[in-house]
Amino acid sequence: MYGFLRIPKLNKTDSDSYKKSYCGQCHALQKHFGYTLRALLSYDTTLISLLIDAQSQVSKCETKAWCAVFPRKVPVYHPDEMAQKIS
């Protein structure tokens, strides 16, 4: 089921949250497992991360990080958060 859980339409705030979570997953993979394992990122793990964040009582920490694909800084959820590490 790799990559099939993609959410089709979201409003602006939910879409921004989804992108920040996806990019945070990418940076968490790079930080904890190395640069080459970023290719294993899927929409499935992002959905799991959002579900874990929804159950958490702690507010999300946001930061900016360099994108591996596009040469610019993008807002991401911090890679050391619990939801990013678990998923």
C-alpha positions, 0 to 999 in steps of 0.5 A: 500500500506504498503511497496510496493514502494521499489526501485529495483536496484540503483547505489552505491551512490543512494543506500547509500543515500537510506540506510541513509534516511531509517535509518534516518527515523528509528531514527526520529521515535524513537526520536519523538515518542518512541522506539516501533514505529520504527516498523512502518517504511516502504519503502513508507515513505523513498521514500517520504523522498527522494522526499522531499529532492530532492525538498529542496535547503538545503544540507543534514546533515549526522551523525552516530547513533547506529542501533536498529537491528545490534549493530554498528554505521551506517551513517544516515541523521539527524533525525531533518531534515525537510524531516525526520520529515514530512515523 
